[in-house]
Amino acid sequence: MKATAERLENNTVVLDVEVDAEQLDKAMDQAYRKLVKKVSVPGFRKGKTPRMVFENFVGKETLYNEAIELVVPEAYMQAVSETGVEPVSQPQLELEQLEEGKPVKFKATVRVKPDVNLGRYLGLQVTKPKVEVTEQDVENELKKLQERHAQLINLEEGAVENGDIAIIDFVGKKDGVEFEGGKGTDYHLEIGSNTFVPGFEDQLIGVTVGETRDIAVTFPDDYPNDDLKGQDAVFTVTVKGIKRKQQAALDDEFAKDVSEFDTLEEFKADLLNKLKEAAEQRAKQQVMNQAVQKAVENAEVDIPEEMVDTRVAEMVENMERRLMAQGLNMENYLKYTDSTLDDLKNNLRDDARRGVKTTLVLEAVANKENIEVSDEDLEKEIASMAENYQQDPAVLRKILEGQNQIEYIRDSLKQQKAIEFIAQAAEQVEEDAGQEEDTNPPAAE
């Protein structure tokens, strides 16, 4: 097989491909053996018709069409591999020669991954956030833990307070008439969660167990039910019970219950270290984000719309998975947001375009700086993934190989190395240094 590639404007490449006549002959034989089993020819059992008779019966063009379906896709993929082009769209195929005893000739026009004109990506000026963790931050973290480990106590009497879980029956009416979805029995409502219509929960504060009260509310203008948008309503609510959170005292016993430490002071010291580590990691991530963003802004690249389309499709697919994990689906989401799938895709295009450009720039930096991912790097990443999934690394690797994910992981690692390279080469200015940022840096050599 022979293949040449001619690059045109707009990231378009034309592949001229020539397939040996012998390969066409083999494909014609394959086509005959495939079709003869499907087509009944008078006077012959299905699958037993001689080729000459079969060709006369169905027409040689039928065999040619079937053979081309076998020859062209394989030849196209081989041509892509040999010429080193990186397609980002489906090819437009044009058959130029198809004759018995002669090579098959065809053209494949395809959009390819664009060239990246890297601007400055070394020595970029970025702001390094100040890392400050105070004793108050530790106290706030302890309060969260207190809340998380609080016990619910059933109150036989008393009044509803903020933070309580009120067990209620309720009936909602608009203009004196009950409306759909406005009724509930033994509903557990956390006061202050803002789960219900604005004003509903606040008016329950002070209501005692067994008391019934009418609560007047106004539905928001953006409420999903068109019949209730901006409308006044009255809920008749009976408080049937109250559950109150009882928090443990912050002492050594609490530390023993929620941590591996014997004293509260040891636990607080450990929390302080962990909060500092987390803050330093956030600061590091912000530095990397700034550096990469500037490197991407400094680069020039003509992004094919097909690449944006692909990224949008990936984003929609990821969104569908997240919705499913929350017990929702795309249809209900679009209905709730009063939008269409096309609206969603259009709203995602700008982010998708930025994402594609970022990927292309990172790939270009990695190539220019000869950044590579070793087999050891790959094995470490798989081992880390296996630990998260509580899976044996060897088993996980086989699964990833079966899903053709190994090269994807390798590419992701290479991009991460490129991000770290750009960030490490950046000039980091302390957040309060008051220095002006270099907004118009020169291009890299």
C-alpha positions as a printed NumPy array, in Angstrom:
array([[  0.   ,   0.   ,   0.   ],
       [  1.124,   3.554,  -0.725],
       [ -0.056,   6.704,   1.038],
       [  0.832,  10.403,   0.866],
       [ -0.548,  13.307,   2.883],
       [ -1.084,  16.859,   1.659],
       [ -1.875,  19.49 ,   4.274],
       [ -4.325,  22.189,   3.224],
       [ -5.615,  25.22 ,   5.111],
       [ -8.057,  25.   ,   8.041],
       [ -6.291,  21.965,   9.509],
       [ -7.382,  19.807,   6.584],
       [ -5.331,  16.935,   5.192],
       [ -5.915,  14.978,   1.994],
       [ -4.598,  11.428,   1.994],
       [ -3.932,   9.828,  -1.374],
       [ -4.065,   6.072,  -0.863],
       [ -3.249,   3.274,  -3.283],
       [ -4.05 ,  -0.338,  -2.405],
       [ -2.42 ,  -3.232,  -4.29 ],
       [ -4.58 ,  -5.132,  -6.785],
       [ -3.819,  -8.359,  -4.911],
       [ -5.446,  -6.947,  -1.775],
       [ -8.559,  -6.115,  -3.794],
       [ -8.64 ,  -9.654,  -5.158],
       [ -8.521, -11.057,  -1.632],
       [-11.285,  -8.706,  -0.555],
       [-13.408,  -9.758,  -3.565],
       [-12.992, -13.373,  -2.504],
       [-13.985, -12.484,   1.053],
       [-17.004, -10.604,  -0.261],
       [-18.074, -13.611,  -2.347],
       [-17.726, -16.011,   0.597],
       [-19.733, -13.673,   2.795],
       [-22.565, -12.899,   0.359],
       [-22.957, -16.399,  -1.103],
       [-24.155, -17.551,   2.319],
       [-26.879, -14.911,   2.365],
       [-28.205, -14.898,  -1.213],
       [-30.322, -17.71 ,  -2.688],
       [-29.558, -18.51 ,  -6.333],
       [-32.088, -20.718,  -8.207],
       [-30.731, -24.226,  -8.757],
       [-28.111, -24.041,  -5.997],
       [-28.092, -24.533,  -2.271],
       [-27.384, -21.347,  -0.316],
       [-23.636, -21.024,   0.139],
       [-22.794, -23.489,  -2.677],
       [-23.19 , -21.276,  -5.744],
       [-19.966, -21.145,  -7.861],
       [-18.415, -17.702,  -7.88 ],
       [-18.821, -17.116, -11.629],
       [-22.523, -17.991, -11.452],
       [-22.957, -15.917,  -8.302],
       [-21.289, -12.878,  -9.89 ],
       [-23.563, -13.103, -12.911],
       [-26.59 , -13.397, -10.652],
       [-25.937, -10.505,  -8.234],
       [-23.715,  -8.418, -10.511],
       [-20.019,  -7.822, -10.076],
       [-20.719,  -4.328,  -8.751],
       [-22.308,  -5.882,  -5.672],
       [-19.083,  -7.754,  -4.915],
       [-17.038,  -4.63 ,  -5.567],
       [-19.182,  -2.62 ,  -3.107],
       [-18.768,  -5.278,  -0.437],
       [-15.022,  -5.564,  -1.103],
       [-14.558,  -1.814,  -0.816],
       [-16.186,  -1.924,   2.632],
       [-13.429,  -4.356,   3.592],
       [-10.485,  -2.665,   1.875],
       [-10.962,   1.072,   2.39 ],
       [-11.395,   1.337,   6.199],
       [ -8.341,  -0.828,   6.839],
       [ -6.283,   1.019,   4.213],
       [ -7.369,   4.388,   5.64 ],
       [ -6.249,   3.457,   9.17 ],
       [ -2.935,   2.176,   7.808],
       [ -2.457,   5.412,   5.846],
       [ -3.135,   7.456,   8.993],
       [ -0.511,   5.439,  10.861],
       [  2.101,   5.664,   8.096],
       [  1.712,   9.404,   7.46 ],
       [  1.503,  10.312,  11.155],
       [ -1.552,  12.544,  10.824],
       [ -3.932,  12.841,  13.807],
       [ -7.538,  12.959,  12.575],
       [-10.188,  14.719,  14.667],
       [-13.116,  14.037,  12.34 ],
       [-14.548,  11.279,  10.205],
       [-12.943,  11.216,   6.724],
       [-14.697,  12.161,   3.523],
       [-13.832,   9.377,   1.092],
       [-13.62 ,   9.707,  -2.697],
       [-13.02 ,   6.551,  -4.757],
       [-10.834,   7.324,  -7.765],
       [-10.06 ,   3.914,  -9.251],
       [-11.748,   0.549,  -8.876],
       [-10.997,  -1.857, -11.705],
       [-10.196,  -5.536, -11.786],
       [ -6.477,  -6.193, -11.921],
       [ -5.6  ,  -2.585, -11.005],
       [ -4.765,  -0.935,  -7.665],
       [ -7.614,   0.644,  -5.713],
       [ -7.116,   4.402,  -5.444],
       [ -9.022,   6.728,  -3.138],
       [ -8.716,  10.095,  -1.419],
       [ -9.556,  10.709,   2.228],
       [-10.136,  14.304,   3.307],
       [-10.025,  14.753,   7.054],
       [ -9.635,  17.465,   9.679],
       [ -6.568,  16.936,  11.842],
       [ -5.195,  18.091,  15.163],
       [ -3.906,  21.654,  14.667],
       [ -0.386,  22.967,  15.093],
       [  0.158,  25.072,  18.212],
       [  2.135,  28.299,  18.095],
       [  3.446,  28.438,  21.653],
       [  3.913,  31.893,  23.109],
       [  5.696,  32.477,  26.375],
       [  5.255,  29.652,  28.849],
       [  8.478,  29.95 ,  30.883],
       [  9.033,  32.491,  33.643],
       [  5.403,  33.574,  33.783],
       [  4.568,  35.829,  36.703],
       [  1.945,  34.363,  39.03 ],
       [  0.605,  35.276,  42.444],
       [  1.363,  32.884,  45.266],
       [ -1.506,  32.916,  47.803],
       [ -0.618,  33.412,  51.436],
       [ -0.993,  30.236,  53.466],
       [ -2.496,  31.124,  56.821],
       [ -4.19 ,  28.714,  59.203],
       [ -5.313,  30.064,  62.572],
       [ -6.512,  28.557,  65.822],
       [ -9.979,  29.736,  64.833],
       [ -9.801,  27.552,  61.73 ],
       [ -9.091,  24.589,  63.993],
       [-12.039,  25.537,  66.227],
       [-14.311,  25.761,  63.175],
       [-13.197,  22.301,  62.089],
       [-13.926,  20.952,  65.559],
       [-17.407,  22.461,  65.428],
       [-18.046,  20.69 ,  62.125],
       [-16.973,  17.414,  63.721],
       [-19.244,  18.107,  66.688],
       [-22.125,  18.655,  64.285],
       [-21.304,  15.541,  62.297],
       [-21.181,  13.324,  65.386],
       [-24.154,  14.894,  67.161],
       [-26.915,  12.591,  68.412],
       [-30.584,  13.218,  67.703],
       [-32.738,  13.371,  70.845],
       [-36.532,  13.063,  70.598],
       [-38.305,  15.832,  72.529],
       [-41.679,  14.988,  73.997],
       [-42.371,  18.659,  74.621],
       [-40.855,  22.021,  73.84 ],
       [-40.728,  24.436,  70.908],
       [-38.967,  24.267,  67.543],
       [-35.529,  25.919,  67.392],
       [-33.2  ,  26.623,  64.521],
       [-31.239,  23.469,  63.688],
       [-33.978,  21.146,  64.966],
       [-35.603,  18.492,  62.826],
       [-39.345,  19.085,  62.985],
       [-41.679,  16.205,  62.167],
       [-44.674,  17.819,  60.512],
       [-47.931,  17.266,  58.674],
       [-48.779,  20.056,  56.25 ],
       [-51.383,  21.068,  53.682],
       [-50.818,  23.952,  51.277],
       [-53.604,  26.011,  49.742],
       [-53.733,  28.779,  47.159],
       [-56.868,  30.888,  47.246],
       [-58.313,  28.34 ,  49.666],
       [-57.789,  25.383,  47.311],
       [-55.239,  22.62 ,  47.853],
       [-52.593,  22.405,  45.133],
       [-50.699,  19.393,  43.837],
       [-47.511,  18.563,  45.732],
       [-48.454,  20.793,  48.671],
       [-49.326,  18.051,  51.147],
       [-47.156,  15.871,  53.364],
       [-47.362,  13.569,  56.398],
       [-44.628,  12.831,  58.973],
       [-42.2  ,  14.951,  56.967],
       [-38.802,  15.438,  58.62 ],
       [-37.727,  19.058,  58.012],
       [-34.409,  20.427,  59.256],
       [-35.   ,  24.022,  60.286],
       [-32.442,  26.279,  58.596],
       [-31.793,  23.918,  55.685],
       [-33.787,  26.186,  53.318],
       [-35.459,  23.105,  51.887],
       [-38.94 ,  24.639,  51.749],
       [-40.289,  27.884,  50.312],
       [-38.491,  30.961,  51.738],
       [-40.058,  31.999,  55.045],
       [-41.641,  28.609,  55.768],
       [-38.944,  27.302,  58.126],
       [-38.475,  30.616,  59.966],
       [-42.164,  30.708,  60.867],
       [-41.96 ,  27.239,  62.436],
       [-39.494,  28.464,  65.062],
       [-41.337,  28.646,  68.394],
       [-44.127,  26.251,  67.442],
       [-44.596,  23.632,  70.175],
       [-45.147,  19.898,  69.853],
       [-48.806,  19.239,  69.014],
       [-49.455,  22.829,  67.899],
       [-51.006,  23.678,  64.511],
       [-50.175,  26.943,  62.804],
       [-51.013,  28.609,  59.467],
       [-47.901,  29.771,  57.623],
       [-48.229,  32.331,  54.827],
       [-45.58 ,  32.265,  52.084],
       [-44.934,  33.656,  48.629],
       [-43.432,  31.327,  46.046],
       [-40.329,  32.692,  44.249],
       [-40.661,  34.019,  40.725],
       [-38.282,  31.292,  39.5  ],
       [-40.193,  28.433,  41.143],
       [-40.287,  25.442,  38.732],
       [-44.095,  25.045,  38.97 ],
       [-45.584,  27.666,  36.642],
       [-48.916,  27.658,  38.525],
       [-47.17 ,  28.703,  41.752],
       [-44.532,  31.169,  40.497],
       [-44.834,  34.403,  42.485],
       [-48.102,  33.212,  44.057],
       [-49.209,  33.576,  47.689],
       [-50.146,  30.423,  49.587],
       [-50.985,  29.298,  53.11 ],
       [-49.729,  26.088,  54.695],
       [-51.535,  24.59 ,  57.647],
       [-48.774,  22.873,  59.619],
       [-48.923,  20.583,  62.646],
       [-45.717,  19.879,  64.554],
       [-45.954,  16.225,  65.616],
       [-42.468,  15.903,  67.056],
       [-39.052,  17.506,  67.433],
       [-35.611,  15.961,  67.128],
       [-32.784,  18.044,  68.531],
       [-29.092,  17.568,  67.953],
       [-27.097,  16.934,  71.114],
       [-23.427,  17.649,  70.654],
       [-20.675,  16.046,  72.695],
       [-18.373,  18.252,  74.75 ],
       [-15.001,  19.108,  73.236],
       [-12.781,  17.147,  75.566],
       [-10.364,  14.232,  75.602],
       [-13.219,  11.724,  75.336],
       [-14.453,  13.415,  72.184],
       [-10.935,  13.242,  70.711],
       [-10.754,   9.519,  71.495],
       [-14.146,   8.912,  69.833],
       [-13.432,  10.717,  66.564],
       [ -9.673,  10.262,  66.14 ],
       [ -6.656,   8.117,  66.962],
       [ -5.478,  10.523,  69.669],
       [ -5.912,  10.285,  73.431],
       [ -6.124,  13.995,  74.197],
       [ -7.916,  16.962,  72.641],
       [ -4.665,  18.935,  72.427],
       [ -2.998,  16.192,  70.375],
       [ -6.02 ,  16.029,  68.119],
       [ -6.038,  19.836,  67.654],
       [ -2.333,  19.799,  66.762],
       [ -2.979,  17.135,  64.143],
       [ -5.927,  19.118,  62.743],
       [ -3.724,  22.201,  62.518],
       [ -1.095,  20.309,  60.5  ],
       [ -3.689,  18.817,  58.175],
       [ -5.334,  22.19 ,  57.578],
       [ -1.927,  23.68 ,  56.777],
       [ -1.181,  20.859,  54.332],
       [ -4.562,  21.351,  52.668],
       [ -4.04 ,  25.124,  52.448],
       [ -0.57 ,  24.645,  50.94 ],
       [ -1.99 ,  22.203,  48.407],
       [ -4.714,  24.705,  47.445],
       [ -2.092,  27.423,  47.057],
       [  0.041,  25.146,  44.883],
       [ -2.989,  24.331,  42.746],
       [ -3.811,  28.031,  42.335],
       [ -0.249,  28.726,  41.193],
       [ -0.456,  25.918,  38.633],
       [ -3.861,  27.124,  37.419],
       [ -2.585,  30.678,  36.941],
       [  0.563,  29.588,  35.142],
       [ -1.269,  27.24 ,  32.781],
       [ -3.971,  29.822,  32.082],
       [ -1.348,  32.386,  31.07 ],
       [  0.532,  29.875,  28.929],
       [ -2.72 ,  29.013,  27.166],
       [ -3.601,  32.697,  26.653],
       [ -0.154,  33.335,  25.138],
       [ -0.488,  30.488,  22.639],
       [ -2.145,  30.667,  19.221],
       [ -4.052,  27.731,  17.788],
       [ -6.844,  27.354,  15.233],
       [ -9.152,  24.831,  16.895],
       [-11.29 ,  22.698,  14.565],
       [-14.958,  22.769,  15.52 ],
       [-14.975,  18.965,  15.42 ],
       [-12.687,  18.936,  18.466],
       [-15.032,  21.284,  20.304],
       [-17.998,  19.087,  19.356],
       [-16.23 ,  16.039,  20.755],
       [-15.376,  17.813,  24.015],
       [-18.974,  19.054,  24.399],
       [-20.241,  15.489,  23.911],
       [-17.822,  14.286,  26.614],
       [-19.012,  17.015,  28.995],
       [-22.665,  16.122,  28.424],
       [-21.894,  12.436,  28.979],
       [-20.073,  13.231,  32.238],
       [-22.973,  15.386,  33.343],
       [-25.41 ,  12.547,  32.657],
       [-23.307,  10.236,  34.843],
       [-23.314,  12.772,  37.692],
       [-27.074,  13.203,  37.425],
       [-27.572,   9.437,  37.498],
       [-25.431,   9.218,  40.645],
       [-27.871,  11.671,  42.24 ],
       [-30.887,   9.674,  41.134],
       [-31.759,  12.104,  38.324],
       [-31.662,  12.013,  34.54 ],
       [-30.987,  14.478,  31.76 ],
       [-34.628,  14.703,  30.699],
       [-35.761,  15.838,  34.154],
       [-32.815,  18.216,  34.483],
       [-33.647,  19.923,  31.188],
       [-37.297,  20.147,  32.205],
       [-36.393,  21.675,  35.577],
       [-34.059,  24.236,  33.983],
       [-36.574,  24.953,  31.194],
       [-33.933,  24.31 ,  28.528],
       [-33.159,  21.929,  25.683],
       [-30.191,  19.677,  24.983],
       [-29.087,  22.111,  22.27 ],
       [-29.225,  24.968,  24.817],
       [-27.046,  22.96 ,  27.17 ],
       [-24.516,  22.138,  24.447],
       [-24.329,  25.776,  23.353],
       [-23.729,  26.877,  26.948],
       [-20.872,  24.378,  27.231],
       [-19.067,  25.344,  24.034],
       [-16.902,  28.13 ,  25.486],
       [-15.673,  25.905,  28.322],
       [-15.152,  23.067,  25.851],
       [-13.086,  25.298,  23.559],
       [-10.911,  26.435,  26.478],
       [-10.473,  22.833,  27.543],
       [ -9.406,  21.751,  24.062],
       [ -6.936,  24.627,  23.757],
       [ -5.476,  23.843,  27.18 ],
       [ -4.963,  20.206,  26.222],
       [ -3.296,  21.153,  22.934],
       [ -0.966,  23.676,  24.604],
       [  0.071,  21.199,  27.304],
       [  0.767,  18.569,  24.654],
       [  2.876,  21.069,  22.708],
       [  4.869,  22.043,  25.813],
       [  5.436,  18.386,  26.685],
       [  6.696,  17.681,  23.161],
       [  8.943,  20.739,  23.036],
       [ 10.468,  20.035,  26.447],
       [ 10.775,  16.272,  25.789],
       [  8.591,  15.464,  28.774],
       [  8.   ,  11.716,  28.946],
       [  6.062,   9.316,  31.148],
       [  8.116,   6.3  ,  32.152],
       [  6.748,   2.825,  32.711],
       [  7.51 ,   3.356,  36.395],
       [  5.355,   6.515,  36.41 ],
       [  2.551,   4.567,  34.794],
       [  2.786,   1.693,  37.264],
       [  2.74 ,   4.114,  40.219],
       [ -0.419,   5.748,  38.872],
       [ -2.145,   2.4  ,  38.363],
       [ -1.104,   1.35 ,  41.869],
       [ -2.599,   4.571,  43.268],
       [ -5.822,   3.99 ,  41.334],
       [ -5.927,   0.392,  42.552],
       [ -5.609,   1.565,  46.154],
       [ -8.536,   3.971,  45.701],
       [-10.651,   1.231,  44.117],
       [ -9.425,  -1.361,  46.653],
       [ -8.327,  -3.494,  43.724],
       [ -5.234,  -5.529,  42.958],
       [ -2.949,  -3.431,  40.67 ],
       [ -2.353,  -6.325,  38.258],
       [ -6.075,  -6.974,  37.952],
       [ -6.833,  -3.28 ,  37.445],
       [ -4.152,  -3.038,  34.752],
       [ -5.745,  -5.897,  32.81 ],
       [ -9.113,  -4.168,  33.071],
       [ -7.63 ,  -0.879,  31.844],
       [ -5.875,  -2.639,  28.978],
       [ -9.169,  -4.272,  27.99 ],
       [-10.794,  -0.84 ,  27.938],
       [ -7.909,   0.696,  25.945],
       [ -7.317,   3.169,  28.787],
       [ -3.564,   2.757,  29.272],
       [ -2.539,   5.353,  26.682],
       [ -5.216,   7.716,  27.993],
       [ -3.678,   7.469,  31.474],
       [ -0.189,   7.957,  30.036],
       [ -1.343,  11.091,  28.178],
       [ -2.989,  12.441,  31.339],
       [  0.225,  11.93 ,  33.286],
       [  2.207,  13.704,  30.562],
       [ -0.161,  16.677,  30.708],
       [  0.167,  16.807,  34.5  ],
       [  3.952,  16.81 ,  34.16 ],
       [  3.663,  19.682,  31.673],
       [  1.49 ,  21.616,  34.144],
       [  4.059,  21.112,  36.916],
       [  6.88 ,  22.101,  34.549],
       [  5.173,  25.389,  33.631],
       [  4.358,  26.139,  37.285],
       [  7.877,  25.374,  38.514],
       [  9.321,  27.674,  35.853],
       [  6.961,  30.509,  36.85 ],
       [  8.014,  33.575,  38.838],
       [  5.938,  33.43 ,  42.008],
       [  5.046,  36.767,  43.613],
       [  3.702,  36.791,  47.159],
       [  0.06 ,  37.795,  47.352],
       [  0.702,  40.933,  49.386],
       [  3.891,  41.966,  47.579],
       [  1.991,  44.61 ,  45.569],
       [  3.996,  44.008,  42.43 ],
       [  2.315,  44.545,  39.099],
       [  1.785,  41.543,  36.928],
       [  3.521,  41.182,  33.566],
       [  0.419,  41.362,  31.396],
       [  2.136,  41.474,  28.025],
       [  5.07 ,  39.017,  28.155],
       [  7.279,  38.463,  25.122],
       [  7.082,  35.236,  23.18 ],
       [  9.321,  32.342,  24.164],
       [ 12.397,  31.669,  22.119]])
